[in-house]
Amino acid sequence: EYQWKGPFYFIQGADPQFGLMKAWTHGDTNNGDDEWGEEIKLAEQAVQAVNKLNPKPKFFVLCGDLVHGMPGTRWKKKQEQDLKNVLKNTDQDIPLVFVSGNHDIGNTPSRETIDDYCQNWGDDYFSFWVGGVFFLVLNSQLYSDSSKCPELRRAQDAWLDEQLAVAAKQKCKHIIVFQHIPLFLSQPDEDDDYFNLEKSVRQEIMEKFHKAGIRAVFSGHYHRNAGGSYKGLEMVVSSAIGCQLGQDTHGLRVVVVTEEKVVHRYYSLTDLGSHGIEKELLDMLAKQK
């Protein structure tokens, strides 16, 4: 779909993270994730809300931390199976797009943990086109700590440069990136933190994205809504479907792509499920038909 066909929208979710809610309330985030009934219900609510939407979204992207169990931990496989069982009910006309998070491949990923993720959920980085818009899915863990697999970081970097060259040739309407860890939470020059990428790495990526004309980066990881901009590149941080670490509600983000801009709103699962998308956004979708 290299050609612009008019406005469309997609749904972004992040961090269903089966197992974190109990681990968090019990203060044992390393081992306390042996229950995830609440997350199953929230993920089901998310799928039901997405299935009801009319018109249908072009796709539904989950920006990482699919489950809480780290690679090799006791509950991980069961958590993944339970999440797959929920996601199987997504309307078959709505493709699912998966982004790898630190809990999916480890804080310090290795070739083995990444291979395991790829067998389960698909490639850890890839690109796709929808109606003249170019989308890039990145493995942000390789930017965070690639010490166990430096060659994989180099491979992603080389691939990304190739993809951006392709995008420049194709004259796409917009380029949009999905990754788990935000470049930054509110300010491009903020201090390093667990929830953002290290300054030196961040600066290099932001500059590369800015030069390539990337419009927006959508991420999760923070379990709160946040964001800011760098030279016209918007950083959008979405709160979680699962465990909330701030004051936001369990929710999903609706992202409308028009010829000129990318507009997004965060909805609670309850609001999206009962009321759908508000008129203002639906009007933007109808405008250029």
N, C-alpha and C positions, 0 to 999 in steps of 0.2 A: 504494500500500500504506500507507494512513493508519492502519490498525488493527493493534494488537498481536496477533500470532498465536503467540506463544511464542518461546523462545530461538532464536538463530541465530548463525552466525559468519561472518566474512569473513577474507580473507588480505591483509595489507599487505606490500608490498615497496617498496624504494627504490633509486635509483641503480644501475641495471644499467650505465649509463655506459660504453657501448662505446668503448674507446680509452684509458681512463684508466690501466689497469694498465701498459701499456708506457710511456706518457708519464711516469707517476710513477716507475717504476724507472729511466728514462733521465734524470730530472731536467729534462725539457722538457715542462711541462704545456701549453704553448701550441701546439707544433707536432709533438710526438713521438707523436701518437696514430694512426700509420698501420697499426697491427695491433690486432686485437681478437678473435683466435681464442679466447683464454681466456675472455673475457666471453661469447662465443656459447655456449660449453659450459656456463657457469654459468647463463645464462638458460634454456638447454634443460633443465638439471637442475631449475631452479625450476618450469618449466612441467610437467615430468613429475611432480614431487612434488605439485603442486596437483591435477593430473588424477587422481591415485591416491586422493585423500582421499574418505572415505566417513563420514558424509553429505557431500555437496558443499557448498563454501562458497557464500554468496549472491553474492559477487563477489570479484574480485582487483584491488586498487588498487595502482598504481605511483606512489609519491610523488616524481616528478620526476627530472631528470637521466637521461633515457632514454638519451642518448648523450653522449659527451664533446665532440664537435666543436661549437664555438660557431656561431651563425648566420653564414652566409657563408663558413665555413672549408672547406678542401678535402675533408675526408673525411665531412662531416656527412651528406650525402644517402645515401651508401653505408652508413654506420653505421645510419641510420634504416631503410633497406631491410632490412638484415640482422636488425635487431631485430624488424621486422614479420614477417619470415619465420619467426622463432622463435615469436613470440606467436600466429601463425595456428594453431599446434597446440594452443592452450589449448582444453579441452573447450568445445564450443559452448554448453553450458548454464551456463557460468560467465562472466558479463559482465566485461569489462575496463574499469577506470576509470583515466583518466590525469590526472596532476597536472603542471603545468608547473614546471620547475626553471630555475635560472639558465643552465645550459648549453643548455636547450631554446630559450629566448627571449632570452638575453643578460643580462649583469649590469646593463646599462642598456637595458631593452627599448624598442622603438619600436613604433608601430602596425604597421609592416611585419613585424617579427620575430614579433609576436604573431599577426598574420593568417596568416603562414606556418605557425606552430605549429597554429593552429586548423584549417587546411586538412588538415594531416597527422594530427592526433591528437584533434580535437574541441575544444569550448569551453575557454577558459582558466579560467573559473569558472562553476559551475552547482550546482544542488542536486538531490537525489533522495531518495525515501522507500523504505525497506525495512521491512516489518512494523511500522509504527508508530514507526520511528526515522527522524529527519531528518538527512540527511548534506549537508554543505556542502564543496565543493571550491573553494579560493581560489588566486588567483595571487599568491603571496607576493613575487614580484619587484616588484610595484607598491608594496609597502610598503617594499621595500629601496631602490629608486631608480627613481622614475617621472619623472625630470627630462625625458626625451624625450617623455613622453606623459601629462602631468598630468591630462588630461581622462579618460583611461582609469582612472586611480586614483580619480577622483571618481565615475565611473560604477560601479566595483566597490563603493565605499563606500555609495553610494545603494542599490544592489541588495542589499547585505548587510543594511542596515537593514530593507528591505522583507521580506526572507526571514525575518529574526528576528521580525518582527511576525507573519508568517504562522505561524511555528512556535509562537508564544505562543498564537495563536487555536486552533490545531489540538490543543493539549494533547498533544504527542508524548511518548513515553516518555523518549527521550534525544535530544540533539543532539550530533553528532560532526563534527569538522572535519578536513579533509585539506589540508595545504599543504606546500611543499617546505622552506622555511627554518623552523627551530624559532623559537618566540617566545623561548625561552631553553633552555639546555642542562641546568642543574641548579637554579639559583636565579633567581627572578623578577627580582631586582635586580642580577644579575651584570653585569660590565662589557661594553660593546659589543665585538663580535668578528666575524670573517668568518662564523662559523657561527650567529650569532643575529641577531635584529632589534634595531635601535637602540632604546635605552632609552625615549625619549619615545614613539615609535611603539608599542613593545611594551606600555607601560603602558596606553595608550589602548585597544589591542585586547584586552588581558587583562581590563580592567575591563568593556568591552562584552560580552565572552564570558561573564564571570562573571555579569553582570546578566541575560543572556539564559538563564542556566542551562545553558550548554554543559558537557558532561560531560568531553570529552577532545579534544585536538588531536594528530593523528598526523602526523609529518613524517619527513624523511630528511636529506640534505645533509651530515651530520656524518661519515658513513662509520664510525660507532661507535654503540653503544647508549648512551643517556643519558635524562635526564628528571627531572621534579620536579613540584611542584604550586603553584598560586596560588589561594587561597580555594576549594579544592574542585575547581578546574579542573585536570585532569591533562595535563601536557605529555609526550608519548611520542615519543622520538627513536629511530628504528630504523636499525640499521647496513645496509650495502649488500648487494645481490645480487652486485655487482661488487667493485671494488677496496676493500680494507680499509685504513683509515688508523690503526687501533688493534689491539687484541688479539682482536676478535670474529671469528666465523666468517662466511663468506658465508651469508646466511640470509633467512628470512621470518618475519613475525610473525603468529601466529594470534590473532584477537580474537573473544572470545565475548561476545555481548550478551544479558543476561538482563533480567528485568523490573526488578531492583534495581540492577544494576551492569554495568560493562564490564571484563572480565578479559582480560589478554593475556599471551602468552608468546612469546619469540623462540626460533626453532628453527634449527639449522644446516640447510642444504639436504640434507645427507646423512641427518641424523636424521629430518627430516620425510619424506623420500623412502622411507626404509627402515622406519620405525616408525609413521609417521602421528602423529595427535594423541594425547596421553596420556589415560588413562582419566579422570582427574580432570575434564578439560575436557569430554570426551564425556558424562560423567555430568551435567554442568550443562546440556548441550543436551537431554538426555533427560528431565530432571526434570519440566518443566511440560507435557509433551506430553499 
